């Protein structure tokens, strides 16, 4: 899997000195690629899904393990293929895949449908993050990077949007912060940080938390995050105070539902997904019973 690398340094809104240093440095070379170890049957299933959507002219981008491999060189053995597309195209995608023998179903109307080639290999059709925040929009498609999977030219999700989506996966059994760190290490100097900042409003504290983990993990490559980002986020944190009207609101439900359920079910906190995220509120499945 290959991609065309282009330099796209971002000029900070209040740090011309940082941006000039960035412009004077060459782009970071792609990381060494670990070998793709997928068996032929898995490659065939994924290639069939990709070619089916391409032939149906359905706009989509690839993320997940394939994108991580592309951007960082890290190979991960997962059985699924993560395809990101706009909600309005999901039904047509399911119909196209169904016509090729995939078993399709809407797994969760907030964010994901699935298409099974067999019991072991499948494609995830993702149109939002599970909390309803990181909705797939035109930017995912318009700013995608060209790549190749198993000989087929495709589009790969922008690293900025992948980070936005992964940042809210902080469960006890799955934490995507390491993926974010590796993406910043490999692509930070070419990323559109202004766009990333816009993506995280009004959840900028989540971005600050992940960037702090990055600084700790890579003390020799802290400059992969522009200085103006730190100045802006830390200034916001310094000026932030309690919000009395939100005293019983738990935003932990946005990042780790399983771990913060106790707050909602036993401690009387409100679920921020229902209070603040219209997409989640509108599409959540009604509770049975």
C-alpha positions as a Python dict, from the first residue, in 0.01 Angstrom:
ca = {
    (1, 'X'): (0, 0, 0),
    (2, 'X'): (148, 332, -107),
    (3, 'X'): (55, 696, -91),
    (4, 'X'): (165, 1016, -256),
    (5, 'X'): (333, 1235, 8),
    (6, 'X'): (299, 1612, -26),
    (7, 'X'): (431, 1888, 197),
    (8, 'X'): (154, 2086, 359),
    (9, 'X'): (300, 2286, 649),
    (10, 'X'): (45, 2485, 845),
    (11, 'X'): (112, 2844, 936),
    (12, 'X'): (16, 2909, 1298),
    (13, 'X'): (-227, 3188, 1363),
    (14, 'X'): (12, 3368, 1598),
    (15, 'X'): (352, 3208, 1550),
    (16, 'X'): (528, 3309, 1229),
    (17, 'X'): (861, 3204, 1379),
    (18, 'X'): (742, 2846, 1430),
    (19, 'X'): (598, 2831, 1080),
    (20, 'X'): (919, 2958, 921),
    (21, 'X'): (1117, 2689, 1103),
    (22, 'X'): (868, 2432, 977),
    (23, 'X'): (903, 2557, 620),
    (24, 'X'): (1281, 2532, 636),
    (25, 'X'): (1277, 2164, 733),
    (26, 'X'): (1235, 1885, 479),
    (27, 'X'): (931, 1662, 506),
    (28, 'X'): (975, 1367, 737),
    (29, 'X'): (1042, 1047, 543),
    (30, 'X'): (773, 776, 561),
    (31, 'X'): (836, 520, 836),
    (32, 'X'): (962, 169, 754),
    (33, 'X'): (670, -49, 651),
    (34, 'X'): (599, -374, 830),
    (35, 'X'): (496, -651, 592),
    (36, 'X'): (125, -702, 521),
    (37, 'X'): (57, -1051, 654),
    (38, 'X'): (-310, -1088, 558),
    (39, 'X'): (-399, -1428, 409),
    (40, 'X'): (-521, -1438, 46),
    (41, 'X'): (-885, -1498, 146),
    (42, 'X'): (-887, -1185, 362),
    (43, 'X'): (-725, -979, 90),
    (44, 'X'): (-981, -1107, -157),
    (45, 'X'): (-1275, -1019, 70),
    (46, 'X'): (-1144, -668, 129),
    (47, 'X'): (-1061, -614, -238),
    (48, 'X'): (-1412, -724, -337),
    (49, 'X'): (-1567, -473, -95),
    (50, 'X'): (-1343, -190, -216),
    (51, 'X'): (-1395, -260, -586),
    (52, 'X'): (-1771, -296, -538),
    (53, 'X'): (-1805, 49, -385),
    (54, 'X'): (-1573, 200, -644),
    (55, 'X'): (-1771, 46, -930),
    (56, 'X'): (-2092, 176, -774),
    (57, 'X'): (-1933, 526, -762),
    (58, 'X'): (-2001, 562, -391),
    (59, 'X'): (-1764, 816, -228),
    (60, 'X'): (-1568, 661, 59),
    (61, 'X'): (-1225, 661, 222),
    (62, 'X'): (-1030, 386, 394),
    (63, 'X'): (-925, 426, 758),
    (64, 'X'): (-856, 177, 1036),
    (65, 'X'): (-567, -69, 1016),
    (66, 'X'): (-498, -2, 648),
    (67, 'X'): (-463, 373, 702),
    (68, 'X'): (-246, 319, 1009),
    (69, 'X'): (-18, 95, 803),
    (70, 'X'): (1, 355, 530),
    (71, 'X'): (82, 651, 753),
    (72, 'X'): (296, 486, 1021),
    (73, 'X'): (422, 159, 877),
    (74, 'X'): (255, -37, 1159),
    (75, 'X'): (79, -355, 1049),
    (76, 'X'): (-215, -468, 1261),
    (77, 'X'): (-388, -802, 1215),
    (78, 'X'): (-758, -716, 1222),
    (79, 'X'): (-1024, -896, 1025),
    (80, 'X'): (-1224, -587, 938),
    (81, 'X'): (-1193, -321, 672),
    (82, 'X'): (-1288, 28, 793),
    (83, 'X'): (-1463, 230, 524),
    (84, 'X'): (-1575, 584, 609),
    (85, 'X'): (-1858, 741, 410),
    (86, 'X'): (-2135, 994, 455),
    (87, 'X'): (-2456, 877, 618),
    (88, 'X'): (-2654, 954, 304),
    (89, 'X'): (-2453, 698, 108),
    (90, 'X'): (-2473, 409, 354),
    (91, 'X'): (-2793, 252, 224),
    (92, 'X'): (-2667, 251, -134),
    (93, 'X'): (-2337, 101, -18),
    (94, 'X'): (-2521, -177, 164),
    (95, 'X'): (-2728, -249, -146),
    (96, 'X'): (-2418, -265, -367),
    (97, 'X'): (-2234, -497, -129),
    (98, 'X'): (-2545, -711, -82),
    (99, 'X'): (-2565, -763, -457),
    (100, 'X'): (-2214, -913, -441),
    (101, 'X'): (-2302, -1164, -172),
    (102, 'X'): (-2217, -968, 143),
    (103, 'X'): (-2456, -1001, 437),
    (104, 'X'): (-2532, -645, 545),
    (105, 'X'): (-2698, -492, 848),
    (106, 'X'): (-2726, -158, 1026),
    (107, 'X'): (-2530, -239, 1339),
    (108, 'X'): (-2586, 93, 1520),
    (109, 'X'): (-2778, 382, 1357),
    (110, 'X'): (-2560, 634, 1541),
    (111, 'X'): (-2244, 540, 1357),
    (112, 'X'): (-2191, 202, 1185),
    (113, 'X'): (-2325, -59, 942),
    (114, 'X'): (-2155, -388, 862),
    (115, 'X'): (-2107, -602, 552),
    (116, 'X'): (-1993, -963, 606),
    (117, 'X'): (-1809, -1157, 338),
    (118, 'X'): (-1819, -1454, 578),
    (119, 'X'): (-1815, -1507, 953),
    (120, 'X'): (-1451, -1402, 978),
    (121, 'X'): (-1398, -1116, 733),
    (122, 'X'): (-1615, -808, 703),
    (123, 'X'): (-1625, -438, 621),
    (124, 'X'): (-1736, -169, 863),
    (125, 'X'): (-1930, 113, 698),
    (126, 'X'): (-1865, 401, 938),
    (127, 'X'): (-2042, 736, 913),
    (128, 'X'): (-1967, 885, 1256),
    (129, 'X'): (-1781, 815, 1577),
    (130, 'X'): (-1978, 603, 1821),
    (131, 'X'): (-2066, 906, 2033),
    (132, 'X'): (-2204, 1099, 1734),
    (133, 'X'): (-1933, 1368, 1743),
    (134, 'X'): (-1696, 1291, 1454),
    (135, 'X'): (-1945, 1285, 1167),
    (136, 'X'): (-1812, 1193, 824),
    (137, 'X'): (-1856, 1495, 599),
    (138, 'X'): (-1719, 1617, 265),
    (139, 'X'): (-1377, 1700, 415),
    (140, 'X'): (-1305, 1330, 474),
    (141, 'X'): (-1343, 1273, 100),
    (142, 'X'): (-1213, 1601, -44),
    (143, 'X'): (-889, 1601, 159),
    (144, 'X'): (-821, 1226, 140),
    (145, 'X'): (-480, 1096, 36),
    (146, 'X'): (-438, 872, -270),
    (147, 'X'): (-322, 519, -193),
    (148, 'X'): (-325, 164, -320),
    (149, 'X'): (-464, -143, -144),
    (150, 'X'): (-395, -485, -293),
    (151, 'X'): (-334, -322, -631),
    (152, 'X'): (-649, -110, -627),
    (153, 'X'): (-619, 272, -621),
    (154, 'X'): (-826, 412, -333),
    (155, 'X'): (-855, 718, -110),
    (156, 'X'): (-724, 712, 247),
    (157, 'X'): (-885, 921, 521),
    (158, 'X'): (-693, 1236, 620),
    (159, 'X'): (-478, 1180, 931),
    (160, 'X'): (-639, 1483, 1099),
    (161, 'X'): (-988, 1332, 1072),
    (162, 'X'): (-862, 990, 1181),
    (163, 'X'): (-718, 1153, 1495),
    (164, 'X'): (-1046, 1335, 1557),
    (165, 'X'): (-1239, 1009, 1542),
    (166, 'X'): (-989, 803, 1744),
    (167, 'X'): (-953, 1062, 2019),
    (168, 'X'): (-1288, 964, 2169),
    (169, 'X'): (-1199, 594, 2202),
    (170, 'X'): (-1069, 574, 2559),
    (171, 'X'): (-1237, 266, 2700),
    (172, 'X'): (-1070, 30, 2945),
    (173, 'X'): (-1057, -246, 2683),
    (174, 'X'): (-962, -18, 2394),
    (175, 'X'): (-763, 303, 2395),
    (176, 'X'): (-667, 460, 2060),
    (177, 'X'): (-425, 716, 2206),
    (178, 'X'): (-124, 514, 2095),
    (179, 'X'): (-247, 525, 1735),
    (180, 'X'): (-280, 902, 1767),
    (181, 'X'): (74, 929, 1899),
    (182, 'X'): (210, 727, 1609),
    (183, 'X'): (16, 934, 1356),
    (184, 'X'): (157, 1258, 1499),
    (185, 'X'): (508, 1112, 1505),
    (186, 'X'): (482, 1005, 1141),
    (187, 'X'): (271, 1286, 995),
    (188, 'X'): (265, 1573, 1244),
    (189, 'X'): (485, 1805, 1039),
    (190, 'X'): (261, 1770, 734),
    (191, 'X'): (-76, 1790, 910),
    (192, 'X'): (-328, 2073, 888),
    (193, 'X'): (-333, 2169, 1255),
    (194, 'X'): (-576, 2455, 1206),
    (195, 'X'): (-828, 2208, 1068),
    (196, 'X'): (-765, 1972, 1359),
    (197, 'X'): (-828, 2252, 1607),
    (198, 'X'): (-1158, 2331, 1434),
    (199, 'X'): (-1257, 1966, 1450),
    (200, 'X'): (-1211, 1954, 1826),
    (201, 'X'): (-1425, 2255, 1909),
    (202, 'X'): (-1597, 2240, 2153),
    (203, 'X'): (-1405, 1934, 2281),
    (204, 'X'): (-1058, 2087, 2279),
    (205, 'X'): (-969, 1939, 2621),
    (206, 'X'): (-969, 1593, 2457),
    (207, 'X'): (-711, 1712, 2205),
    (208, 'X'): (-500, 1869, 2480),
    (209, 'X'): (-504, 1542, 2675),
    (210, 'X'): (-383, 1339, 2376),
    (211, 'X'): (-114, 1592, 2287),
    (212, 'X'): (12, 1574, 2644),
    (213, 'X'): (45, 1196, 2608),
    (214, 'X'): (235, 1258, 2283),
    (215, 'X'): (480, 1500, 2448),
    (216, 'X'): (546, 1248, 2722),
    (217, 'X'): (593, 959, 2477),
    (218, 'X'): (828, 1138, 2236),
    (219, 'X'): (1040, 1399, 2420),
    (220, 'X'): (1274, 1424, 2119),
    (221, 'X'): (998, 1502, 1868),
    (222, 'X'): (779, 1747, 2057),
    (223, 'X'): (816, 1991, 1769),
    (224, 'X'): (589, 1773, 1555),
    (225, 'X'): (309, 1967, 1726),
    (226, 'X'): (332, 2339, 1640),
    (227, 'X'): (406, 2570, 1931),
    (228, 'X'): (98, 2785, 1866),
    (229, 'X'): (-122, 2483, 1936),
    (230, 'X'): (21, 2457, 2286),
    (231, 'X'): (-3, 2829, 2345),
    (232, 'X'): (-368, 2831, 2244),
    (233, 'X'): (-479, 2519, 2434),
    (234, 'X'): (-290, 2602, 2753),
    (235, 'X'): (-428, 2955, 2751),
    (236, 'X'): (-779, 2815, 2724),
    (237, 'X'): (-707, 2581, 3015),
    (238, 'X'): (-570, 2866, 3229),
    (239, 'X'): (-884, 3069, 3172),
    (240, 'X'): (-1126, 2782, 3226),
    (241, 'X'): (-1342, 2767, 3540),
    (242, 'X'): (-1624, 2554, 3675),
    (243, 'X'): (-1955, 2578, 3491),
    (244, 'X'): (-2221, 2571, 3766),
    (245, 'X'): (-2503, 2500, 3522),
    (246, 'X'): (-2323, 2178, 3422),
    (247, 'X'): (-2252, 2057, 3774),
    (248, 'X'): (-2428, 1723, 3709),
    (249, 'X'): (-2314, 1668, 3349),
    (250, 'X'): (-2074, 1383, 3268),
    (251, 'X'): (-1879, 1427, 2945),
    (252, 'X'): (-1689, 1111, 3030),
    (253, 'X'): (-1966, 932, 2841),
    (254, 'X'): (-1821, 1082, 2521),
    (255, 'X'): (-1489, 902, 2563),
    (256, 'X'): (-1554, 590, 2771),
    (257, 'X'): (-1919, 494, 2808),
    (258, 'X'): (-1838, 167, 2980),
    (259, 'X'): (-1632, 333, 3250),
    (260, 'X'): (-1863, 628, 3314),
    (261, 'X'): (-2194, 442, 3319),
    (262, 'X'): (-2181, 444, 3696),
    (263, 'X'): (-2197, 824, 3695),
    (264, 'X'): (-2522, 819, 3497),
    (265, 'X'): (-2688, 510, 3641),
    (266, 'X'): (-2599, 555, 4009),
    (267, 'X'): (-2460, 902, 4077),
    (268, 'X'): (-2724, 1115, 3908),
    (269, 'X'): (-2511, 1267, 3631),
    (270, 'X'): (-2657, 1349, 3290),
    (271, 'X'): (-2522, 1174, 2981),
    (272, 'X'): (-2349, 1440, 2769),
    (273, 'X'): (-2421, 1241, 2455),
    (274, 'X'): (-2792, 1303, 2507),
    (275, 'X'): (-2754, 1655, 2640),
    (276, 'X'): (-2505, 1795, 2388),
    (277, 'X'): (-2477, 1570, 2079),
    (278, 'X'): (-2781, 1601, 1854),
    (279, 'X'): (-2665, 1324, 1621),
    (280, 'X'): (-2643, 1073, 1903),
    (281, 'X'): (-2975, 1186, 2051),
    (282, 'X'): (-3156, 1164, 1716),
    (283, 'X'): (-3025, 825, 1605),
    (284, 'X'): (-2973, 625, 1922),
    (285, 'X'): (-3161, 298, 1942),
    (286, 'X'): (-3448, 307, 2192),
    (287, 'X'): (-3388, 100, 2502),
    (288, 'X'): (-3585, -223, 2518),
    (289, 'X'): (-3816, -277, 2807),
}
